[in-house]
């Protein structure tokens, strides 16, 4: 295999997972810079109402993008299993089928996002003072979401074959350009919140152009030819069978987050701004966990393809330990520097106060989320995405919605709403642990081998 790809079926497990995760972590951090830079510049140069508008938009963006991220996870599992088995033709067809899905999904999301934005904002009870700015930001943002979908699906292909470094380079270029474009459009041209969204669109276009250019120039098994982009054989069904549960899971969890955002909106613009500020911090903090989860999926997929099932199980415990260890350390550091961290987003004392208040419901319990996501990543890499979907839907969606519905009928308190996060993370961690302990999540060949001794 080429040195540009990482074969994770040999070598020390912790090194393979860690060195593969580092570019993913850095890449995800730079990707998170898109919306965070918007928030920092908007909060300091336009005002707290604009910051609240950008913050409340995040839940809706995740709602529509989540499906495509799930589809890319399904594609990544299929590509990684072909790659681990050394099946070059299978990799080629899976790659081009994945990009065909990306083109279709990107077009649909663009239209759906622009058309449905006002209706969704009204359904969320968005306060009138931030409604217009939220609507403007979202509609311009969705005008360029096609490029984001193409990039993320392409990055999923590279991650599946172990090449997480290349997408990192393009993300750094896009993130840096986003900072300069934000300053140019918002600070210099005074374009307001529309300028912030436009800067993000252009940056996403750049990352899309760069990564497609690399895939088209590559001579590896994942080389892309535009004329070959179409649905191949039964791969569309196979990718969707694995990806749809994760996509549906992401959509429904995003809906639950929209419900949380709607509940926060009922406390007014100042609370919205404080919550929005910490949600940006939370986005950064959770990205390494998601990166370890992605690494666990790729590791499991390649080793399942190679038939190395014991290595899959060992990799699960190594990656889960990394995820839990990271979340414990990051939670402590965030609490220690809470004032400085939230102060980056706003200079208003009341906004900072609410941001720190929200932080105290997240940081001590992040390790539960680390356990849930990383262990589920391994299970997902074996192709058992329906089972992980059930765990996430029950814990992070159904239980969260029921909790909020119940507690707000007891009393209208922000603390009751925020407690939904640690409670549902605990439920999810328990459910995934029970499934790994009792369920048949490995391929059937593994259980046949055990039976035969």
MIDO-503240 format. One record per residue (C-alpha): x, y, z; residue number from 0. Coordinates in Angstrom, 1 decimal, decimal comma. Layout:
X_Y_Z_resi
X_Y_Z_NUM .
...
This chain:
X_Y_Z_resi
0,0_0,0_0,0_0 .
1,1_3,6_-0,6_1 .
2,7_5,6_2,2_2 .
-0,1_8,1_1,7_3 .
-2,5_5,6_3,2_4 .
-2,4_3,9_6,6_5 .
-3,0_0,2_6,8_6 .
-4,2_-0,3_10,4_7 .
-4,2_-4,1_10,3_8 .
-0,6_-4,3_11,6_9 .
1,6_-2,7_14,2_10 .
1,0_-1,4_17,8_11 .
-2,7_-0,6_18,2_12 .
-2,3_2,5_20,4_13 .
0,1_4,0_17,9_14 .
-2,1_3,3_14,9_15 .
-5,1_4,8_16,6_16 .
-3,3_7,8_18,1_17 .
-1,3_8,8_15,1_18 .
-4,4_8,4_12,9_19 .
-6,5_10,4_15,3_20 .
-4,2_13,4_15,6_21 .
-4,8_14,8_12,1_22 .
-8,5_14,1_12,6_23 .
-8,5_16,1_15,8_24 .
-6,7_19,0_14,3_25 .
-8,8_18,8_11,2_26 .
-12,0_18,8_13,2_27 .
-10,8_21,7_15,3_28 .
-10,1_23,8_12,2_29 .
-13,5_22,9_10,8_30 .
-15,1_24,0_14,0_31 .
-13,3_27,3_13,5_32 .
-15,8_28,2_10,7_33 .
-18,8_28,8_12,9_34 .
-16,7_29,8_15,9_35 .
-14,8_32,6_14,2_36 .
-18,2_33,8_13,0_37 .
-19,4_33,9_16,6_38 .
-16,3_35,7_17,9_39 .
-16,4_38,4_15,2_40 .
-20,2_38,7_15,2_41 .
-20,3_38,9_19,1_42 .
-17,6_41,6_19,3_43 .
-18,3_43,7_16,2_44 .
-22,1_43,3_15,7_45 .
-23,5_42,6_19,1_46 .
-25,0_40,0_21,5_47 .
-28,3_39,7_19,5_48 .
-26,3_38,7_16,4_49 .
-24,3_36,2_18,5_50 .
-27,6_34,7_19,7_51 .
-28,7_34,5_16,1_52 .
-25,5_32,6_15,0_53 .
-25,7_30,3_18,1_54 .
-29,4_29,4_17,6_55 .
-28,6_28,6_13,9_56 .
-26,1_25,9_14,9_57 .
-28,8_23,4_15,9_58 .
-30,6_23,8_12,6_59 .
-27,4_23,4_10,6_60 .
-26,6_20,2_12,4_61 .
-30,1_19,0_11,8_62 .
-29,7_19,1_8,0_63 .
-26,0_18,3_7,7_64 .
-26,3_15,4_10,2_65 .
-27,9_13,1_7,7_66 .
-25,0_13,5_5,2_67 .
-22,4_12,9_8,0_68 .
-24,2_9,7_8,7_69 .
-24,2_8,7_5,1_70 .
-20,4_9,4_4,9_71 .
-20,0_7,1_8,0_72 .
-21,7_4,3_6,1_73 .
-19,5_4,9_3,1_74 .
-16,4_5,0_5,3_75 .
-17,2_1,6_6,7_76 .
-17,7_0,1_3,3_77 .
-14,6_1,7_1,9_78 .
-12,4_0,7_4,9_79 .
-13,6_-2,9_4,7_80 .
-12,7_-3,1_1,0_81 .
-9,4_-1,4_1,7_82 .
-8,5_-3,8_4,6_83 .
-9,3_-6,8_2,4_84 .
-7,1_-5,4_-0,4_85 .
-10,0_-5,2_-2,9_86 .
-9,0_-2,3_-5,2_87 .
-12,0_-2,6_-7,5_88 .
-14,4_-2,6_-4,5_89 .
-12,7_0,6_-3,2_90 .
-13,0_2,3_-6,6_91 .
-16,7_1,6_-6,9_92 .
-17,5_2,5_-3,3_93 .
-15,6_5,8_-3,7_94 .
-17,6_6,8_-6,8_95 .
-20,9_5,7_-5,4_96 .
-20,1_7,8_-2,3_97 .
-19,5_10,9_-4,3_98 .
-22,7_10,3_-6,3_99 .
-24,6_10,2_-3,0_100 .
-22,8_13,4_-2,0_101 .
-23,9_15,3_-5,1_102 .
-27,5_14,3_-4,7_103 .
-27,6_15,0_-1,0_104 .
-25,8_18,4_-1,3_105 .
-28,3_19,6_-3,9_106 .
-31,3_18,5_-1,8_107 .
-29,9_20,1_1,4_108 .
-29,2_23,4_-0,4_109 .
-32,9_23,7_-1,5_110 .
-34,3_22,3_1,7_111 .
-32,2_24,6_3,9_112 .
-33,0_27,8_2,1_113 .
-36,7_27,1_1,8_114 .
-37,4_25,8_5,3_115 .
-35,3_28,2_7,4_116 .
-38,2_30,6_8,3_117 .
-40,5_27,8_9,2_118 .
-38,0_26,0_11,4_119 .
-37,0_29,3_13,2_120 .
-40,7_29,9_14,0_121 .
-41,2_26,4_15,2_122 .
-38,2_27,0_17,6_123 .
-39,9_30,1_19,1_124 .
-36,9_32,2_18,0_125 .
-37,3_35,6_19,7_126 .
-38,4_38,4_17,3_127 .
-35,3_40,5_18,1_128 .
-33,0_37,8_16,6_129 .
-35,4_36,2_14,0_130 .
-34,4_38,3_11,0_131 .
-30,6_37,9_11,6_132 .
-31,0_34,2_12,2_133 .
-32,9_33,8_9,0_134 .
-30,4_35,8_6,9_135 .
-27,4_33,9_8,3_136 .
-29,0_30,5_7,7_137 .
-30,2_31,1_4,2_138 .
-26,9_32,4_3,0_139 .
-25,1_29,6_4,8_140 .
-27,3_26,9_3,1_141 .
-26,6_28,6_-0,2_142 .
-23,1_27,1_0,0_143 .
-23,8_23,9_1,9_144 .
-23,4_21,8_-1,2_145 .
-19,6_22,3_-1,0_146 .
-19,5_21,3_2,6_147 .
-21,3_18,0_1,8_148 .
-18,9_17,2_-1,0_149 .
-15,9_18,0_1,2_150 .
-17,1_15,9_4,2_151 .
-17,9_12,9_2,0_152 .
-14,5_13,2_0,3_153 .
-12,8_13,5_3,7_154 .
-14,7_10,4_4,8_155 .
-13,1_8,5_1,9_156 .
-9,6_9,6_2,8_157 .
-10,2_8,7_6,4_158 .
-11,4_5,2_5,5_159 .
-8,1_4,5_3,8_160 .
-6,1_5,9_6,7_161 .
-5,1_9,2_4,9_162 .
-6,3_11,7_7,6_163 .
-3,4_14,1_7,0_164 .
-4,4_15,3_3,5_165 .
-7,9_16,6_4,5_166 .
-6,2_18,4_7,5_167 .
-4,1_20,4_5,1_168 .
-7,1_21,6_3,1_169 .
-9,1_22,4_6,3_170 .
-6,3_24,6_7,6_171 .
-6,3_26,5_4,3_172 .
-10,0_26,9_4,4_173 .
-10,1_27,9_8,1_174 .
-7,4_30,5_7,7_175 .
-9,2_31,9_4,7_176 .
-12,4_32,0_6,7_177 .
-10,8_34,2_9,4_178 .
-9,6_36,7_6,8_179 .
-12,8_36,7_4,9_180 .
-14,8_37,3_8,1_181 .
-12,7_40,3_9,0_182 .
-13,0_41,6_5,4_183 .
-16,8_41,2_5,1_184 .
-17,8_42,0_8,6_185 .
-15,2_44,4_10,0_186 .
-14,1_46,2_6,9_187 .
-17,1_46,1_4,5_188 .
-19,7_46,2_7,4_189 .
-21,8_43,5_5,8_190 .
-23,1_42,3_9,1_191 .
-24,3_38,7_9,7_192 .
-24,6_38,1_6,0_193 .
-20,9_38,7_5,6_194 .
-20,1_36,1_8,2_195 .
-22,2_33,5_6,4_196 .
-20,7_34,4_3,0_197 .
-17,2_34,0_4,4_198 .
-18,1_30,5_5,6_199 .
-19,5_29,6_2,2_200 .
-16,4_30,7_0,3_201 .
-14,1_28,8_2,7_202 .
-16,1_25,6_2,2_203 .
-15,9_26,0_-1,5_204 .
-12,1_26,2_-1,2_205 .
-11,8_23,0_0,9_206 .
-14,1_21,3_-1,6_207 .
-12,0_22,3_-4,6_208 .
-8,7_21,2_-2,9_209 .
-9,9_17,8_-1,8_210 .
-11,5_16,9_-5,1_211 .
-8,4_18,0_-6,9_212 .
-6,3_15,7_-4,8_213 .
-8,6_12,7_-5,3_214 .
-8,6_13,3_-9,0_215 .
-4,8_13,5_-9,2_216 .
-4,2_10,4_-6,9_217 .
-3,1_7,2_-8,5_218 .
-4,3_5,1_-5,5_219 .
-7,3_2,8_-5,5_220 .
-9,4_5,7_-4,3_221 .
-8,6_7,8_-7,4_222 .
-11,6_9,7_-8,7_223 .
-12,8_10,2_-12,3_224 .
-15,7_12,6_-12,6_225 .
-17,2_10,6_-15,5_226 .
-17,2_7,5_-13,2_227 .
-19,3_9,1_-10,5_228 .
-22,5_7,0_-10,3_229 .
-24,2_4,3_-8,3_230 .
-22,5_0,9_-8,7_231 .
-23,9_-2,6_-8,4_232 .
-25,4_-3,1_-4,9_233 .
-23,1_-0,6_-3,3_234 .
-25,8_2,1_-3,0_235 .
-27,9_-0,3_-1,0_236 .
-25,0_-1,4_1,1_237 .
-23,8_2,1_1,9_238 .
-27,3_3,3_2,7_239 .
-28,0_0,2_4,8_240 .
-25,0_1,1_7,0_241 .
-25,2_4,9_6,6_242 .
-29,0_5,6_6,9_243 .
-29,3_4,5_10,5_244 .
-26,4_6,8_11,5_245 .
-27,9_9,6_9,3_246 .
-31,3_9,2_10,9_247 .
-29,7_9,0_14,3_248 .
-27,9_12,3_13,7_249 .
-31,1_14,0_12,4_250 .
-33,2_12,9_15,4_251 .
-30,5_13,9_17,9_252 .
-30,2_17,2_16,2_253 .
-34,0_17,6_16,5_254 .
-33,6_16,9_20,3_255 .
-30,9_19,7_20,3_256 .
-33,3_22,0_18,5_257 .
-35,8_21,3_21,3_258 .
-33,2_22,2_23,8_259 .
-32,4_25,3_21,9_260 .
-36,1_26,2_21,8_261 .
-36,3_25,8_25,6_262 .
-33,2_28,0_26,0_263 .
-34,8_30,6_23,7_264 .
-37,7_30,9_26,2_265 .
-35,3_32,5_28,7_266 .
-34,4_35,5_26,5_267 .
-31,6_36,8_24,3_268 .
-29,0_37,2_27,0_269 .
-29,3_33,5_28,1_270 .
-29,3_32,5_24,4_271 .
-26,0_34,4_23,9_272 .
-24,4_32,8_27,0_273 .
-25,6_29,4_25,9_274 .
-24,4_30,0_22,4_275 .
-21,0_31,0_23,6_276 .
-20,5_27,8_25,6_277 .
-21,9_25,6_22,8_278 .
-19,1_26,9_20,7_279 .
-16,6_25,8_23,4_280 .
-18,4_22,5_23,7_281 .
-18,1_22,0_19,9_282 .
-14,3_22,3_20,2_283 .
-14,1_20,1_23,2_284 .
-16,1_17,2_21,8_285 .
-14,2_17,1_18,5_286 .
-11,3_15,0_19,8_287 .
-13,9_12,5_21,1_288 .
-15,5_12,3_17,7_289 .
-12,1_11,9_16,1_290 .
-11,3_9,0_18,4_291 .
-14,7_7,6_17,4_292 .
-13,9_8,0_13,7_293 .
-10,5_6,4_14,2_294 .
-12,1_3,5_16,0_295 .
-14,5_3,0_13,1_296 .
-11,8_3,0_10,5_297 .
-9,6_0,7_12,7_298 .
-12,5_-1,7_13,1_299 .
-13,5_-1,6_9,5_300 .
-10,0_-2,3_8,1_301 .
-9,5_-5,2_10,6_302 .
-12,9_-6,7_9,9_303 .
-12,0_-6,6_6,2_304 .
-8,7_-8,4_7,0_305 .
-10,5_-10,9_9,3_306 .
-8,5_-9,8_12,4_307 .
-11,3_-9,8_14,9_308 .
-9,3_-10,0_18,1_309 .
-7,5_-6,9_17,0_310 .
-10,9_-5,2_16,6_311 .
-11,8_-5,8_20,3_312 .
-8,4_-4,7_21,5_313 .
-8,7_-1,5_19,5_314 .
-12,1_-0,7_21,0_315 .
-10,7_-0,7_24,6_316 .
-7,6_1,3_23,5_317 .
-9,6_4,0_21,7_318 .
-12,2_4,2_24,4_319 .
-9,5_4,7_27,0_320 .
-8,1_7,6_25,0_321 .
-11,5_9,2_24,7_322 .
-12,3_9,0_28,4_323 .
-8,9_10,1_29,4_324 .
-9,1_13,2_27,2_325 .
-12,5_14,2_28,4_326 .
-11,5_14,1_32,0_327 .
-8,5_16,3_31,4_328 .
-10,4_18,8_29,2_329 .
-13,3_19,1_31,6_330 .
-11,0_20,0_34,4_331 .
-9,1_22,6_32,3_332 .
-12,3_24,2_31,0_333 .
-13,6_24,7_34,6_334 .
-10,3_26,2_35,7_335 .
-10,3_28,8_32,9_336 .
-14,0_29,3_32,5_337 .
-14,0_33,1_32,7_338 .
-11,2_33,5_30,2_339 .
-12,8_31,0_27,8_340 .
-16,3_32,4_27,7_341 .
-14,9_36,0_27,7_342 .
-13,5_35,4_24,3_343 .
-17,0_35,4_22,8_344 .
-18,5_38,4_24,6_345 .
-17,4_41,3_26,8_346 .
-20,9_41,6_28,5_347 .
-20,7_40,3_32,1_348 .
-24,3_38,8_32,1_349 .
-23,6_36,9_28,9_350 .
-20,3_35,5_30,4_351 .
-22,1_34,6_33,6_352 .
-24,6_32,5_31,8_353 .
-22,0_30,9_29,7_354 .
-20,0_29,8_32,8_355 .
-23,3_28,6_34,4_356 .
-24,0_26,3_31,5_357 .
-20,4_25,0_31,5_358 .
-20,8_23,6_35,0_359 .
-23,5_21,2_33,7_360 .
-21,2_19,8_30,9_361 .
-17,6_19,7_32,0_362 .
-17,7_17,2_35,0_363 .
-19,6_14,7_32,9_364 .
-17,8_14,8_29,5_365 .
-16,2_11,4_30,2_366 .
-19,6_9,7_29,9_367 .
-19,9_11,1_26,4_368 .
-16,4_10,0_25,6_369 .
-17,2_6,5_26,6_370 .
-20,4_6,4_24,6_371 .
-19,1_7,9_21,3_372 .
-15,8_6,0_21,1_373 .
-17,2_2,6_22,0_374 .
-20,1_3,1_19,5_375 .
-17,5_4,0_16,9_376 .
-16,0_0,6_17,1_377 .
-19,3_-1,1_16,8_378 .
-20,2_1,1_13,9_379 .
-17,0_0,1_12,1_380 .
-18,1_-3,5_12,1_381 .
-21,3_-2,5_10,2_382 .
-23,7_-2,6_13,2_383 .
-25,0_0,9_12,7_384 .
-28,7_0,1_13,4_385 .
-27,8_-1,0_16,9_386 .
-25,8_2,1_17,7_387 .
-28,6_4,2_16,2_388 .
-31,0_2,7_18,8_389 .
-28,7_3,5_21,6_390 .
-28,2_7,1_20,6_391 .
-31,9_7,6_19,8_392 .
-33,1_6,2_23,1_393 .
-30,6_8,1_25,2_394 .
-29,8_11,4_23,5_395 .
-33,2_11,9_21,9_396 .
-36,1_10,2_23,5_397 .
-34,9_10,4_27,1_398 .
-33,7_14,0_26,5_399 .
-37,1_15,2_25,1_400 .
-39,0_13,4_27,9_401 .
-36,7_15,0_30,5_402 .
-37,2_18,5_29,2_403 .
-40,9_18,1_28,8_404 .
-41,2_16,8_32,4_405 .
-39,0_19,2_34,2_406 .
-40,3_22,4_32,6_407 .
-43,7_21,4_33,9_408 .
-42,3_21,3_37,4_409 .
-40,7_24,8_37,1_410 .
-39,3_27,0_34,4_411 .
-35,6_26,9_35,3_412 .
-32,5_26,9_33,1_413 .
-30,8_24,4_35,5_414 .
-33,6_21,8_34,8_415 .
-33,0_22,1_31,0_416 .
-29,2_21,8_31,3_417 .
-29,4_18,7_33,5_418 .
-30,8_16,9_30,5_419 .
-27,2_16,6_29,1_420 .
-25,4_14,6_31,9_421 .
-28,5_12,5_32,6_422 .
-28,9_11,4_29,0_423 .
-25,1_10,9_28,5_424 .
-25,2_8,5_31,5_425 .
-28,1_6,5_30,0_426 .
-26,3_6,2_26,6_427 .
-23,0_5,0_28,3_428 .
-24,9_2,3_30,2_429 .
-26,8_1,2_27,0_430 .
-23,7_0,9_24,8_431 .
-21,8_-1,0_27,6_432 .
-24,7_-3,4_27,9_433 .
-24,8_-4,0_24,2_434 .
-21,1_-4,7_23,9_435 .
-21,3_-7,0_26,9_436 .
-24,4_-9,0_25,8_437 .
-24,9_-8,3_22,1_438 .
-23,5_-10,0_19,0_439 .
-21,8_-7,0_17,5_440 .
-18,9_-8,7_15,8_441 .
-19,2_-10,4_12,3_442 .
-20,7_-13,9_12,3_443 .
-17,3_-15,3_11,2_444 .
-15,9_-14,3_14,6_445 .
-18,5_-16,3_16,5_446 .
-18,0_-19,3_14,2_447 .
-14,3_-19,2_14,9_448 .
-14,9_-19,1_18,6_449 .
-17,3_-22,0_18,4_450 .
-14,8_-24,1_16,4_451 .
-12,1_-23,3_19,0_452 .
